[in-house]
């Protein structure tokens, strides 16, 4: 599944790096905008109460004010990956490693 997600993200944003949980401080320092994914162990019960779904989080982080189209990403990743878009949140803060302000969009899928 991860390889399909990376392929689809690369077609939408070919110049942005995509990191998993293994992102290093050097990569944060050299990448003003990037995607980060996390396949969590958090589970959610389905609408009918029978199915269990694992949460998948995709983060977009930018220190340069780059904009992305969340709807297009959600639709693209839902096509052929088995992911269903749940919601998105936007946060502003400071990346401690590089002492820069950043915007982070969290997109949650099940």
C-alpha positions as CSV (number, residue, x, y, z in Angstrom):
1,X,0.0,0.0,0.0
2,X,2.8,2.5,0.9
3,X,4.4,2.1,-2.5
4,X,1.1,2.9,-4.2
5,X,0.6,6.0,-2.0
6,X,4.1,7.3,-2.8
7,X,3.6,6.7,-6.5
8,X,0.3,8.6,-6.5
9,X,1.8,11.5,-4.5
10,X,4.8,11.7,-6.8
11,X,2.4,12.1,-9.8
12,X,0.7,15.1,-8.0
13,X,3.8,16.7,-6.5
14,X,6.9,15.3,-8.2
15,X,9.3,17.8,-6.7
16,X,8.3,17.2,-3.0
17,X,10.1,14.6,-1.0
18,X,8.1,11.9,0.9
19,X,9.4,10.6,4.2
20,X,8.2,7.9,6.5
21,X,8.7,7.8,10.2
22,X,12.5,7.6,9.6
23,X,12.9,11.3,8.7
24,X,16.2,12.8,9.9
25,X,17.0,16.3,11.1
26,X,19.2,16.9,8.0
27,X,16.2,16.2,5.7
28,X,14.1,18.7,7.7
29,X,16.9,21.2,7.3
30,X,17.2,20.8,3.5
31,X,13.5,20.4,2.6
32,X,11.4,23.5,2.9
33,X,8.3,21.5,2.0
34,X,7.7,17.7,2.2
35,X,5.2,14.9,2.9
36,X,5.5,12.6,5.9
37,X,3.4,9.5,6.4
38,X,2.6,7.4,9.4
39,X,0.7,4.1,9.4
40,X,-0.6,4.2,13.0
41,X,-1.8,1.4,15.3
42,X,-4.9,3.4,16.1
43,X,-8.0,1.5,15.1
44,X,-11.5,2.9,14.3
45,X,-14.8,1.0,14.2
46,X,-16.8,1.2,11.0
47,X,-20.1,2.9,10.7
48,X,-22.1,-0.4,11.0
49,X,-20.1,-1.3,14.1
50,X,-18.6,-4.5,12.6
51,X,-15.5,-3.5,10.7
52,X,-12.2,-2.2,12.2
53,X,-10.1,0.2,10.2
54,X,-6.5,1.2,10.8
55,X,-5.7,4.9,10.7
56,X,-3.2,6.3,8.2
57,X,-1.9,9.8,8.6
58,X,-0.4,11.9,5.8
59,X,1.3,15.2,6.8
60,X,2.3,18.1,4.6
61,X,4.8,20.4,6.2
62,X,6.0,23.7,4.6
63,X,8.2,26.5,5.8
64,X,7.8,28.3,2.5
65,X,4.1,28.8,2.4
66,X,3.5,26.3,-0.4
67,X,-0.2,25.4,-0.9
68,X,-1.6,22.0,-1.8
69,X,-5.1,20.9,-2.9
70,X,-6.3,18.6,-0.2
71,X,-9.4,17.5,-2.1
72,X,-7.3,16.3,-5.1
73,X,-4.9,14.5,-2.8
74,X,-7.8,12.8,-0.9
75,X,-9.5,11.7,-4.2
76,X,-6.2,10.5,-5.7
77,X,-5.1,8.5,-2.7
78,X,-8.6,6.9,-2.3
79,X,-8.5,5.6,-5.8
80,X,-6.9,2.1,-5.8
81,X,-5.2,2.2,-2.4
82,X,-8.1,1.1,-0.1
83,X,-7.8,4.4,1.8
84,X,-10.9,6.5,2.7
85,X,-10.4,10.1,3.5
86,X,-11.7,11.1,7.0
87,X,-10.6,14.6,7.7
88,X,-7.8,17.2,7.6
89,X,-6.5,19.7,10.1
90,X,-4.1,22.7,9.7
91,X,-1.6,23.8,12.3
92,X,1.0,26.5,12.6
93,X,4.1,26.2,14.7
94,X,7.8,26.2,14.9
95,X,10.1,23.4,13.8
96,X,12.6,23.2,16.7
97,X,15.4,21.5,14.7
98,X,15.7,24.5,12.3
99,X,14.0,27.3,14.3
100,X,11.6,28.2,11.5
101,X,7.9,28.7,11.4
102,X,5.9,26.1,9.5
103,X,2.4,25.1,8.5
104,X,1.4,21.5,8.8
105,X,-1.7,19.9,7.3
106,X,-2.7,16.5,8.7
107,X,-4.8,14.3,6.5
108,X,-6.4,11.3,8.2
109,X,-7.4,8.2,6.2
110,X,-8.8,4.9,7.3
